[in-house]
C-alpha cells in the first residue's frame, strides 16, 4: 500500500490548489479503505485507522468551503 505521505506529495505535484488536492487525496484514501475492508474486513484495525484518516481529510475539506 502506498503511504499517505507519498500520496500527499504526488497530489500537491499534480494540483497546488488546496481543495482540488484534498479532493484527490480523499478519493485515494477512500479507495484504499474500501480495498483494505474487502481484504481484511471492515472491523480490522488497519481499516479503522484508514477511516480515521479519511474523516480528518473530509473535515479539512469542509473547513476550506
CHARMM-style PDB file with segment names, atoms N, HN, CA, C and O in Angstrom:
ATOM      1  N   UNK     1       0.846  -1.173   0.000  1.00  0.00      PROA
ATOM      2  CA  UNK     1       0.000   0.000   0.000  1.00  0.00      PROA
ATOM      3  C   UNK     1       0.894   1.239   0.000  1.00  0.00      PROA
ATOM      4  O   UNK     1       1.936   1.271   0.654  1.00  0.00      PROA
ATOM      5  N   UNK     2       0.473   2.241  -0.734  1.00  0.00      PROA
ATOM      6  HN  UNK     2      -0.374   2.216  -1.265  1.00  0.00      PROA
ATOM      7  CA  UNK     2       1.216   3.490  -0.820  1.00  0.00      PROA
ATOM      8  C   UNK     2       0.980   4.298   0.458  1.00  0.00      PROA
ATOM      9  O   UNK     2      -0.139   4.351   0.969  1.00  0.00      PROA
ATOM     10  N   UNK     3       2.038   4.924   0.967  1.00  0.00      PROA
ATOM     11  HN  UNK     3       2.947   4.881   0.553  1.00  0.00      PROA
ATOM     12  CA  UNK     3       1.887   5.677   2.211  1.00  0.00      PROA
ATOM     13  C   UNK     3       1.165   6.996   1.957  1.00  0.00      PROA
ATOM     14  O   UNK     3       1.172   7.524   0.845  1.00  0.00      PROA
ATOM     15  N   UNK     4       0.554   7.506   2.996  1.00  0.00      PROA
ATOM     16  HN  UNK     4       0.548   7.077   3.900  1.00  0.00      PROA
ATOM     17  CA  UNK     4      -0.203   8.749   2.873  1.00  0.00      PROA
ATOM     18  C   UNK     4       0.721   9.914   2.548  1.00  0.00      PROA
ATOM     19  O   UNK     4       0.316  10.832   1.834  1.00  0.00      PROA
ATOM     20  N   UNK     5       1.947   9.902   3.052  1.00  0.00      PROA
ATOM     21  HN  UNK     5       2.276   9.157   3.632  1.00  0.00      PROA
ATOM     22  CA  UNK     5       2.901  10.978   2.755  1.00  0.00      PROA
ATOM     23  C   UNK     5       3.236  11.007   1.271  1.00  0.00      PROA
ATOM     24  O   UNK     5       3.318  12.082   0.677  1.00  0.00      PROA
ATOM     25  N   UNK     6       3.429   9.844   0.668  1.00  0.00      PROA
ATOM     26  HN  UNK     6       3.362   8.971   1.151  1.00  0.00      PROA
ATOM     27  CA  UNK     6       3.708   9.773  -0.767  1.00  0.00      PROA
ATOM     28  C   UNK     6       2.512  10.300  -1.543  1.00  0.00      PROA
ATOM     29  O   UNK     6       2.674  11.031  -2.520  1.00  0.00      PROA
ATOM     30  N   UNK     7       1.333   9.938  -1.118  1.00  0.00      PROA
ATOM     31  HN  UNK     7       1.201   9.344  -0.325  1.00  0.00      PROA
ATOM     32  CA  UNK     7       0.110  10.420  -1.771  1.00  0.00      PROA
ATOM     33  C   UNK     7       0.045  11.943  -1.694  1.00  0.00      PROA
ATOM     34  O   UNK     7      -0.283  12.598  -2.684  1.00  0.00      PROA
ATOM     35  N   UNK     8       0.351  12.508  -0.539  1.00  0.00      PROA
ATOM     36  HN  UNK     8       0.617  11.976   0.265  1.00  0.00      PROA
ATOM     37  CA  UNK     8       0.292  13.957  -0.374  1.00  0.00      PROA
ATOM     38  C   UNK     8       1.269  14.663  -1.307  1.00  0.00      PROA
ATOM     39  O   UNK     8       0.921  15.679  -1.908  1.00  0.00      PROA
ATOM     40  N   UNK     9       2.475  14.142  -1.432  1.00  0.00      PROA
ATOM     41  HN  UNK     9       2.757  13.317  -0.944  1.00  0.00      PROA
ATOM     42  CA  UNK     9       3.470  14.736  -2.328  1.00  0.00      PROA
ATOM     43  C   UNK     9       3.002  14.657  -3.770  1.00  0.00      PROA
ATOM     44  O   UNK     9       3.104  15.634  -4.512  1.00  0.00      PROA
ATOM     45  N   UNK    10       2.490  13.502  -4.172  1.00  0.00      PROA
ATOM     46  HN  UNK    10       2.408  12.709  -3.569  1.00  0.00      PROA
ATOM     47  CA  UNK    10       2.006  13.340  -5.542  1.00  0.00      PROA
ATOM     48  C   UNK    10       0.827  14.254  -5.835  1.00  0.00      PROA
ATOM     49  O   UNK    10       0.748  14.848  -6.911  1.00  0.00      PROA
ATOM     50  N   UNK    11      -0.072  14.366  -4.896  1.00  0.00      PROA
ATOM     51  HN  UNK    11      -0.007  13.883  -4.023  1.00  0.00      PROA
ATOM     52  CA  UNK    11      -1.256  15.202  -5.093  1.00  0.00      PROA
ATOM     53  C   UNK    11      -0.859  16.664  -5.230  1.00  0.00      PROA
ATOM     54  O   UNK    11      -1.379  17.365  -6.097  1.00  0.00      PROA
ATOM     55  N   UNK    12       0.049  17.131  -4.392  1.00  0.00      PROA
ATOM     56  HN  UNK    12       0.472  16.562  -3.687  1.00  0.00      PROA
ATOM     57  CA  UNK    12       0.483  18.524  -4.470  1.00  0.00      PROA
ATOM     58  C   UNK    12       1.235  18.804  -5.761  1.00  0.00      PROA
ATOM     59  O   UNK    12       1.179  19.916  -6.285  1.00  0.00      PROA
ATOM     60  N   UNK    13       1.937  17.802  -6.275  1.00  0.00      PROA
ATOM     61  HN  UNK    13       1.982  16.899  -5.849  1.00  0.00      PROA
ATOM     62  CA  UNK    13       2.636  17.976  -7.548  1.00  0.00      PROA
ATOM     63  C   UNK    13       1.641  18.121  -8.692  1.00  0.00      PROA
ATOM     64  O   UNK    13       1.885  18.864  -9.643  1.00  0.00      PROA
ATOM     65  N   UNK    14       0.529  17.417  -8.601  1.00  0.00      PROA
ATOM     66  HN  UNK    14       0.331  16.813  -7.829  1.00  0.00      PROA
ATOM     67  CA  UNK    14      -0.486  17.453  -9.651  1.00  0.00      PROA
ATOM     68  C   UNK    14      -1.336  18.717  -9.542  1.00  0.00      PROA
ATOM     69  O   UNK    14      -1.648  19.347 -10.552  1.00  0.00      PROA
ATOM     70  N   UNK    15      -1.704  19.082  -8.337  1.00  0.00      PROA
ATOM     71  HN  UNK    15      -1.451  18.571  -7.516  1.00  0.00      PROA
ATOM     72  CA  UNK    15      -2.613  20.218  -8.155  1.00  0.00      PROA
ATOM     73  C   UNK    15      -2.240  21.014  -6.910  1.00  0.00      PROA
ATOM     74  O   UNK    15      -2.470  20.548  -5.794  1.00  0.00      PROA
ATOM     75  N   UNK    16      -1.676  22.194  -7.077  1.00  0.00      PROA
ATOM     76  HN  UNK    16      -1.489  22.573  -7.983  1.00  0.00      PROA
ATOM     77  CA  UNK    16      -1.326  23.010  -5.913  1.00  0.00      PROA
ATOM     78  C   UNK    16      -2.543  23.630  -5.217  1.00  0.00      PROA
ATOM     79  O   UNK    16      -2.422  24.115  -4.092  1.00  0.00      PROA
ATOM     80  N   UNK    17      -3.714  23.622  -5.868  1.00  0.00      PROA
ATOM     81  HN  UNK    17      -3.812  23.229  -6.782  1.00  0.00      PROA
ATOM     82  CA  UNK    17      -4.940  24.149  -5.268  1.00  0.00      PROA
ATOM     83  C   UNK    17      -5.351  23.255  -4.096  1.00  0.00      PROA
ATOM     84  O   UNK    17      -5.471  22.040  -4.253  1.00  0.00      PROA
ATOM     85  N   UNK    18      -5.563  23.850  -2.934  1.00  0.00      PROA
ATOM     86  HN  UNK    18      -5.466  24.837  -2.806  1.00  0.00      PROA
ATOM     87  CA  UNK    18      -5.837  23.082  -1.712  1.00  0.00      PROA
ATOM     88  C   UNK    18      -7.076  22.201  -1.815  1.00  0.00      PROA
ATOM     89  O   UNK    18      -7.034  21.026  -1.450  1.00  0.00      PROA
ATOM     90  N   UNK    19      -8.174  22.756  -2.308  1.00  0.00      PROA
ATOM     91  HN  UNK    19      -8.209  23.710  -2.606  1.00  0.00      PROA
ATOM     92  CA  UNK    19      -9.414  21.967  -2.384  1.00  0.00      PROA
ATOM     93  C   UNK    19      -9.288  20.823  -3.373  1.00  0.00      PROA
ATOM     94  O   UNK    19      -9.733  19.708  -3.099  1.00  0.00      PROA
ATOM     95  N   UNK    20      -8.685  21.093  -4.518  1.00  0.00      PROA
ATOM     96  HN  UNK    20      -8.324  21.998  -4.740  1.00  0.00      PROA
ATOM     97  CA  UNK    20      -8.515  20.037  -5.515  1.00  0.00      PROA
ATOM     98  C   UNK    20      -7.580  18.962  -4.992  1.00  0.00      PROA
ATOM     99  O   UNK    20      -7.846  17.769  -5.144  1.00  0.00      PROA
ATOM    100  N   UNK    21      -6.483  19.385  -4.373  1.00  0.00      PROA
ATOM    101  HN  UNK    21      -6.267  20.353  -4.249  1.00  0.00      PROA
ATOM    102  CA  UNK    21      -5.531  18.425  -3.810  1.00  0.00      PROA
ATOM    103  C   UNK    21      -6.200  17.561  -2.750  1.00  0.00      PROA
ATOM    104  O   UNK    21      -6.017  16.344  -2.729  1.00  0.00      PROA
ATOM    105  N   UNK    22      -6.971  18.184  -1.876  1.00  0.00      PROA
ATOM    106  HN  UNK    22      -7.120  19.173  -1.893  1.00  0.00      PROA
ATOM    107  CA  UNK    22      -7.666  17.421  -0.833  1.00  0.00      PROA
ATOM    108  C   UNK    22      -8.693  16.468  -1.422  1.00  0.00      PROA
ATOM    109  O   UNK    22      -8.828  15.339  -0.951  1.00  0.00      PROA
ATOM    110  N   UNK    23      -9.410  16.901  -2.435  1.00  0.00      PROA
ATOM    111  HN  UNK    23      -9.300  17.818  -2.818  1.00  0.00      PROA
ATOM    112  CA  UNK    23     -10.423  16.011  -3.022  1.00  0.00      PROA
ATOM    113  C   UNK    23      -9.772  14.799  -3.677  1.00  0.00      PROA
ATOM    114  O   UNK    23     -10.322  13.699  -3.621  1.00  0.00      PROA
ATOM    115  N   UNK    24      -8.618  14.983  -4.293  1.00  0.00      PROA
ATOM    116  HN  UNK    24      -8.171  15.877  -4.338  1.00  0.00      PROA
ATOM    117  CA  UNK    24      -7.888  13.853  -4.878  1.00  0.00      PROA
ATOM    118  C   UNK    24      -7.410  12.920  -3.776  1.00  0.00      PROA
ATOM    119  O   UNK    24      -7.549  11.701  -3.875  1.00  0.00      PROA
ATOM    120  N   UNK    25      -6.845  13.504  -2.725  1.00  0.00      PROA
ATOM    121  HN  UNK    25      -6.732  14.494  -2.644  1.00  0.00      PROA
ATOM    122  CA  UNK    25      -6.349  12.702  -1.607  1.00  0.00      PROA
ATOM    123  C   UNK    25      -7.486  11.941  -0.928  1.00  0.00      PROA
ATOM    124  O   UNK    25      -7.315  10.782  -0.552  1.00  0.00      PROA
ATOM    125  N   UNK    26      -8.626  12.574  -0.772  1.00  0.00      PROA
ATOM    126  HN  UNK    26      -8.765  13.516  -1.078  1.00  0.00      PROA
ATOM    127  CA  UNK    26      -9.803  11.923  -0.178  1.00  0.00      PROA
ATOM    128  C   UNK    26     -10.205  10.708  -1.005  1.00  0.00      PROA
ATOM    129  O   UNK    26     -10.477   9.640  -0.457  1.00  0.00      PROA
ATOM    130  N   UNK    27     -10.241  10.872  -2.303  1.00  0.00      PROA
ATOM    131  HN  UNK    27     -10.020  11.739  -2.748  1.00  0.00      PROA
ATOM    132  CA  UNK    27     -10.636   9.759  -3.177  1.00  0.00      PROA
ATOM    133  C   UNK    27      -9.644   8.600  -3.083  1.00  0.00      PROA
ATOM    134  O   UNK    27     -10.052   7.439  -3.067  1.00  0.00      PROA
ATOM    135  N   UNK    28      -8.355   8.902  -3.020  1.00  0.00      PROA
ATOM    136  HN  UNK    28      -8.023   9.846  -3.033  1.00  0.00      PROA
ATOM    137  CA  UNK    28      -7.331   7.853  -2.916  1.00  0.00      PROA
ATOM    138  C   UNK    28      -7.472   7.102  -1.594  1.00  0.00      PROA
ATOM    139  O   UNK    28      -7.449   5.872  -1.572  1.00  0.00      PROA
ATOM    140  N   UNK    29      -7.618   7.835  -0.502  1.00  0.00      PROA
ATOM    141  HN  UNK    29      -7.638   8.834  -0.520  1.00  0.00      PROA
ATOM    142  CA  UNK    29      -7.741   7.199   0.814  1.00  0.00      PROA
ATOM    143  C   UNK    29      -9.040   6.396   0.900  1.00  0.00      PROA
ATOM    144  O   UNK    29      -9.061   5.318   1.493  1.00  0.00      PROA
ATOM    145  N   UNK    30     -10.119   6.912   0.315  1.00  0.00      PROA
ATOM    146  HN  UNK    30     -10.102   7.788  -0.167  1.00  0.00      PROA
ATOM    147  CA  UNK    30     -11.397   6.182   0.307  1.00  0.00      PROA
ATOM    148  C   UNK    30     -11.256   4.848  -0.421  1.00  0.00      PROA
ATOM    149  O   UNK    30     -11.754   3.822   0.042  1.00  0.00      PROA
ATOM    150  N   UNK    31     -10.575   4.873  -1.564  1.00  0.00      PROA
ATOM    151  HN  UNK    31     -10.171   5.706  -1.940  1.00  0.00      PROA
ATOM    152  CA  UNK    31     -10.374   3.629  -2.317  1.00  0.00      PROA
ATOM    153  C   UNK    31      -9.480   2.661  -1.551  1.00  0.00      PROA
ATOM    154  O   UNK    31      -9.721   1.453  -1.556  1.00  0.00      PROA
ATOM    155  N   UNK    32      -8.443   3.191  -0.889  1.00  0.00      PROA
ATOM    156  HN  UNK    32      -8.248   4.171  -0.884  1.00  0.00      PROA
ATOM    157  CA  UNK    32      -7.584   2.334  -0.068  1.00  0.00      PROA
ATOM    158  C   UNK    32      -8.388   1.684   1.052  1.00  0.00      PROA
ATOM    159  O   UNK    32      -8.247   0.490   1.317  1.00  0.00      PROA
ATOM    160  N   UNK    33      -9.228   2.473   1.701  1.00  0.00      PROA
ATOM    161  HN  UNK    33      -9.343   3.442   1.485  1.00  0.00      PROA
ATOM    162  CA  UNK    33     -10.033   1.953   2.802  1.00  0.00      PROA
ATOM    163  C   UNK    33     -10.976   0.851   2.318  1.00  0.00      PROA
ATOM    164  O   UNK    33     -11.104  -0.186   2.969  1.00  0.00      PROA
ATOM    165  N   UNK    34     -11.629   1.070   1.192  1.00  0.00      PROA
ATOM    166  HN  UNK    34     -11.525   1.912   0.664  1.00  0.00      PROA
ATOM    167  CA  UNK    34     -12.527   0.049   0.651  1.00  0.00      PROA
ATOM    168  C   UNK    34     -11.778  -1.223   0.283  1.00  0.00      PROA
ATOM    169  O   UNK    34     -12.251  -2.327   0.552  1.00  0.00      PROA
ATOM    170  N   UNK    35     -10.622  -1.074  -0.327  1.00  0.00      PROA
ATOM    171  HN  UNK    35     -10.237  -0.177  -0.546  1.00  0.00      PROA
ATOM    172  CA  UNK    35      -9.814  -2.237  -0.692  1.00  0.00      PROA
ATOM    173  C   UNK    35      -9.377  -3.010   0.551  1.00  0.00      PROA
ATOM    174  O   UNK    35      -9.490  -4.234   0.603  1.00  0.00      PROA
ATOM    175  N   UNK    36      -8.879  -2.284   1.546  1.00  0.00      PROA
ATOM    176  HN  UNK    36      -8.787  -1.289   1.503  1.00  0.00      PROA
ATOM    177  CA  UNK    36      -8.481  -2.939   2.795  1.00  0.00      PROA
ATOM    178  C   UNK    36      -9.673  -3.617   3.461  1.00  0.00      PROA
ATOM    179  O   UNK    36      -9.553  -4.724   3.986  1.00  0.00      PROA
ATOM    180  N   UNK    37     -10.814  -2.953   3.436  1.00  0.00      PROA
ATOM    181  HN  UNK    37     -10.912  -2.054   3.009  1.00  0.00      PROA
ATOM    182  CA  UNK    37     -12.016  -3.524   4.044  1.00  0.00      PROA
ATOM    183  C   UNK    37     -12.428  -4.824   3.389  1.00  0.00      PROA
ATOM    184  O   UNK    37     -12.841  -5.766   4.066  1.00  0.00      PROA
ATOM    185  N   UNK    38     -12.315  -4.878   2.070  1.00  0.00      PROA
ATOM    186  HN  UNK    38     -11.979  -4.114   1.520  1.00  0.00      PROA
ATOM    187  CA  UNK    38     -12.652  -6.112   1.352  1.00  0.00      PROA
ATOM    188  C   UNK    38     -11.656  -7.225   1.668  1.00  0.00      PROA
ATOM    189  O   UNK    38     -12.029  -8.395   1.743  1.00  0.00      PROA
ATOM    190  N   UNK    39     -10.391  -6.856   1.852  1.00  0.00      PROA
ATOM    191  HN  UNK    39     -10.088  -5.905   1.790  1.00  0.00      PROA
ATOM    192  CA  UNK    39      -9.353  -7.855   2.104  1.00  0.00      PROA
ATOM    193  C   UNK    39      -9.317  -8.308   3.558  1.00  0.00      PROA
ATOM    194  O   UNK    39      -9.169  -9.496   3.843  1.00  0.00      PROA
ATOM    195  N   UNK    40      -9.453  -7.350   4.479  1.00  0.00      PROA
ATOM    196  HN  UNK    40      -9.573  -6.385   4.248  1.00  0.00      PROA
ATOM    197  CA  UNK    40      -9.237  -7.654   5.896  1.00  0.00      PROA
ATOM    198  C   UNK    40     -10.515  -7.676   6.727  1.00  0.00      PROA
ATOM    199  O   UNK    40     -10.515  -8.165   7.857  1.00  0.00      PROA
ATOM    200  N   UNK    41     -11.593  -7.153   6.178  1.00  0.00      PROA
ATOM    201  HN  UNK    41     -11.593  -6.756   5.260  1.00  0.00      PROA
ATOM    202  CA  UNK    41     -12.824  -6.977   6.947  1.00  0.00      PROA
ATOM    203  C   UNK    41     -12.863  -5.560   7.494  1.00  0.00      PROA
ATOM    204  O   UNK    41     -11.839  -5.007   7.894  1.00  0.00      PROA
ATOM    205  N   UNK    42     -14.047  -4.983   7.509  1.00  0.00      PROA
ATOM    206  HN  UNK    42     -14.880  -5.433   7.184  1.00  0.00      PROA
ATOM    207  CA  UNK    42     -14.164  -3.572   7.850  1.00  0.00      PROA
ATOM    208  C   UNK    42     -13.935  -3.260   9.326  1.00  0.00      PROA
ATOM    209  O   UNK    42     -13.839  -2.090   9.697  1.00  0.00      PROA
ATOM    210  N   UNK    43     -13.848  -4.271  10.165  1.00  0.00      PROA
ATOM    211  HN  UNK    43     -13.926  -5.221   9.864  1.00  0.00      PROA
ATOM    212  CA  UNK    43     -13.568  -4.035  11.578  1.00  0.00      PROA
ATOM    213  C   UNK    43     -12.087  -4.180  11.912  1.00  0.00      PROA
ATOM    214  O   UNK    43     -11.700  -4.012  13.068  1.00  0.00      PROA
ATOM    215  N   UNK    44     -11.259  -4.486  10.929  1.00  0.00      PROA
ATOM    216  HN  UNK    44     -11.574  -4.623   9.989  1.00  0.00      PROA
ATOM    217  CA  UNK    44      -9.814  -4.633  11.144  1.00  0.00      PROA
ATOM    218  C   UNK    44      -9.222  -3.283  11.551  1.00  0.00      PROA
ATOM    219  O   UNK    44      -9.634  -2.248  11.027  1.00  0.00      PROA
ATOM    220  N   UNK    45      -8.255  -3.281  12.485  1.00  0.00      PROA
ATOM    221  HN  UNK    45      -7.920  -4.122  12.910  1.00  0.00      PROA
ATOM    222  CA  UNK    45      -7.649  -2.022  12.946  1.00  0.00      PROA
ATOM    223  C   UNK    45      -7.040  -1.167  11.824  1.00  0.00      PROA
ATOM    224  O   UNK    45      -7.100   0.061  11.891  1.00  0.00      PROA
ATOM    225  N   UNK    46      -6.464  -1.788  10.811  1.00  0.00      PROA
ATOM    226  HN  UNK    46      -6.415  -2.785  10.756  1.00  0.00      PROA
ATOM    227  CA  UNK    46      -5.893  -1.019   9.700  1.00  0.00      PROA
ATOM    228  C   UNK    46      -6.976  -0.283   8.915  1.00  0.00      PROA
ATOM    229  O   UNK    46      -6.764   0.838   8.453  1.00  0.00      PROA
ATOM    230  N   UNK    47      -8.121  -0.912   8.771  1.00  0.00      PROA
ATOM    231  HN  UNK    47      -8.293  -1.822   9.147  1.00  0.00      PROA
ATOM    232  CA  UNK    47      -9.242  -0.283   8.066  1.00  0.00      PROA
ATOM    233  C   UNK    47      -9.802   0.854   8.916  1.00  0.00      PROA
ATOM    234  O   UNK    47     -10.146   1.914   8.394  1.00  0.00      PROA
ATOM    235  N   UNK    48      -9.892   0.633  10.215  1.00  0.00      PROA
ATOM    236  HN  UNK    48      -9.613  -0.228  10.640  1.00  0.00      PROA
ATOM    237  CA  UNK    48     -10.376   1.676  11.116  1.00  0.00      PROA
ATOM    238  C   UNK    48      -9.438   2.883  11.107  1.00  0.00      PROA
ATOM    239  O   UNK    48      -9.896   4.025  11.135  1.00  0.00      PROA
ATOM    240  N   UNK    49      -8.124   2.632  11.069  1.00  0.00      PROA
ATOM    241  HN  UNK    49      -7.752   1.704  11.046  1.00  0.00      PROA
ATOM    242  CA  UNK    49      -7.146   3.724  11.009  1.00  0.00      PROA
ATOM    243  C   UNK    49      -7.293   4.506   9.707  1.00  0.00      PROA
ATOM    244  O   UNK    49      -7.215   5.734   9.702  1.00  0.00      PROA
ATOM    245  N   UNK    50      -7.500   3.803   8.624  1.00  0.00      PROA
ATOM    246  HN  UNK    50      -7.563   2.805   8.628  1.00  0.00      PROA
ATOM    247  CA  UNK    50      -7.705   4.443   7.329  1.00  0.00      PROA
ATOM    248  C   UNK    50      -8.984   5.282   7.353  1.00  0.00      PROA
ATOM    249  O   UNK    50      -9.027   6.369   6.777  1.00  0.00      PROA
ATOM    250  N   UNK    51      -9.999   4.789   8.003  1.00  0.00      PROA
ATOM    251  HN  UNK    51      -9.965   3.906   8.471  1.00  0.00      PROA
ATOM    252  CA  UNK    51     -11.256   5.518   8.132  1.00  0.00      PROA
ATOM    253  C   UNK    51     -11.057   6.821   8.907  1.00  0.00      PROA
ATOM    254  O   UNK    51     -11.638   7.850   8.561  1.00  0.00      PROA
ATOM    255  N   UNK    52     -10.243   6.772   9.943  1.00  0.00      PROA
ATOM    256  HN  UNK    52      -9.771   5.936  10.224  1.00  0.00      PROA
ATOM    257  CA  UNK    52      -9.955   7.977  10.722  1.00  0.00      PROA
ATOM    258  C   UNK    52      -9.201   9.003   9.881  1.00  0.00      PROA
ATOM    259  O   UNK    52      -9.465  10.202   9.970  1.00  0.00      PROA
ATOM    260  N   UNK    53      -8.259   8.524   9.061  1.00  0.00      PROA
ATOM    261  HN  UNK    53      -8.044   7.550   8.989  1.00  0.00      PROA
ATOM    262  CA  UNK    53      -7.537   9.427   8.154  1.00  0.00      PROA
ATOM    263  C   UNK    53      -8.510  10.093   7.192  1.00  0.00      PROA
ATOM    264  O   UNK    53      -8.423  11.293   6.929  1.00  0.00      PROA
ATOM    265  N   UNK    54      -9.430   9.304   6.677  1.00  0.00      PROA
ATOM    266  HN  UNK    54      -9.501   8.330   6.890  1.00  0.00      PROA
ATOM    267  CA  UNK    54     -10.426   9.831   5.748  1.00  0.00      PROA
ATOM    268  C   UNK    54     -11.308  10.873   6.439  1.00  0.00      PROA
ATOM    269  O   UNK    54     -11.617  11.911   5.854  1.00  0.00      PROA
ATOM    270  N   UNK    55     -11.711  10.600   7.668  1.00  0.00      PROA
ATOM    271  HN  UNK    55     -11.461   9.757   8.143  1.00  0.00      PROA
ATOM    272  CA  UNK    55     -12.520  11.564   8.427  1.00  0.00      PROA
ATOM    273  C   UNK    55     -11.788  12.897   8.576  1.00  0.00      PROA
ATOM    274  O   UNK    55     -12.384  13.959   8.399  1.00  0.00      PROA
ATOM    275  N   UNK    56     -10.501  12.839   8.901  1.00  0.00      PROA
ATOM    276  HN  UNK    56     -10.016  11.976   9.046  1.00  0.00      PROA
ATOM    277  CA  UNK    56      -9.711  14.065   9.072  1.00  0.00      PROA
ATOM    278  C   UNK    56      -9.606  14.840   7.763  1.00  0.00      PROA
ATOM    279  O   UNK    56      -9.718  16.066   7.745  1.00  0.00      PROA
ATOM    280  N   UNK    57      -9.392  14.116   6.677  1.00  0.00      PROA
ATOM    281  HN  UNK    57      -9.301  13.120   6.692  1.00  0.00      PROA
ATOM    282  CA  UNK    57      -9.307  14.772   5.373  1.00  0.00      PROA
ATOM    283  C   UNK    57     -10.630  15.435   5.000  1.00  0.00      PROA
ATOM    284  O   UNK    57     -10.648  16.548   4.473  1.00  0.00      PROA
ATOM    285  N   UNK    58     -11.729  14.752   5.274  1.00  0.00      PROA
ATOM    286  HN  UNK    58     -11.715  13.848   5.702  1.00  0.00      PROA
ATOM    287  CA  UNK    58     -13.047  15.322   4.974  1.00  0.00      PROA
ATOM    288  C   UNK    58     -13.314  16.580   5.806  1.00  0.00      PROA
ATOM    289  O   UNK    58     -13.879  17.551   5.303  1.00  0.00      PROA
ATOM    290  N   UNK    59     -12.910  16.560   7.066  1.00  0.00      PROA
ATOM    291  HN  UNK    59     -12.451  15.771   7.474  1.00  0.00      PROA
ATOM    292  CA  UNK    59     -13.068  17.753   7.903  1.00  0.00      PROA
ATOM    293  C   UNK    59     -12.247  18.915   7.352  1.00  0.00      PROA
ATOM    294  O   UNK    59     -12.722  20.049   7.307  1.00  0.00      PROA
ATOM    295  N   UNK    60     -11.013  18.630   6.934  1.00  0.00      PROA
ATOM    296  HN  UNK    60     -10.626  17.709   6.971  1.00  0.00      PROA
ATOM    297  CA  UNK    60     -10.167  19.671   6.333  1.00  0.00      PROA
ATOM    298  C   UNK    60     -10.825  20.239   5.084  1.00  0.00      PROA
ATOM    299  O   UNK    60     -10.822  21.451   4.867  1.00  0.00      PROA
ATOM    300  N   UNK    61     -11.382  19.365   4.273  1.00  0.00      PROA
ATOM    301  HN  UNK    61     -11.384  18.381   4.450  1.00  0.00      PROA
ATOM    302  CA  UNK    61     -12.017  19.794   3.032  1.00  0.00      PROA
ATOM    303  C   UNK    61     -13.200  20.725   3.318  1.00  0.00      PROA
ATOM    304  O   UNK    61     -13.337  21.773   2.687  1.00  0.00      PROA
ATOM    305  N   UNK    62     -14.045  20.338   4.267  1.00  0.00      PROA
ATOM    306  HN  UNK    62     -13.933  19.487   4.779  1.00  0.00      PROA
ATOM    307  CA  UNK    62     -15.226  21.149   4.565  1.00  0.00      PROA
ATOM    308  C   UNK    62     -14.874  22.457   5.271  1.00  0.00      PROA
ATOM    309  O   UNK    62     -15.631  23.424   5.196  1.00  0.00      PROA
ATOM    310  N   UNK    63     -13.722  22.493   5.959  1.00  0.00      PROA
ATOM    311  HN  UNK    63     -13.107  21.707   6.019  1.00  0.00      PROA
ATOM    312  CA  UNK    63     -13.269  23.749   6.562  1.00  0.00      PROA
ATOM    313  C   UNK    63     -12.845  24.753   5.491  1.00  0.00      PROA
ATOM    314  O   UNK    63     -12.912  25.962   5.716  1.00  0.00      PROA
ATOM    315  N   UNK    64     -12.412  24.270   4.337  1.00  0.00      PROA
ATOM    316  HN  UNK    64     -12.357  23.288   4.154  1.00  0.00      PROA
ATOM    317  CA  UNK    64     -11.999  25.149   3.242  1.00  0.00      PROA
ATOM    318  C   UNK    64     -13.182  25.749   2.496  1.00  0.00      PROA
ATOM    319  O   UNK    64     -13.029  26.754   1.803  1.00  0.00      PROA
ATOM    320  N   UNK    65     -14.348  25.151   2.627  1.00  0.00      PROA
ATOM    321  HN  UNK    65     -14.472  24.334   3.190  1.00  0.00      PROA
ATOM    322  CA  UNK    65     -15.531  25.621   1.888  1.00  0.00      PROA
ATOM    323  C   UNK    65     -16.145  26.842   2.486  1.00  0.00      PROA
ATOM    324  OT1 UNK    65     -17.143  27.347   1.971  1.00  0.00      PROA
TER     325      UNK     65
END
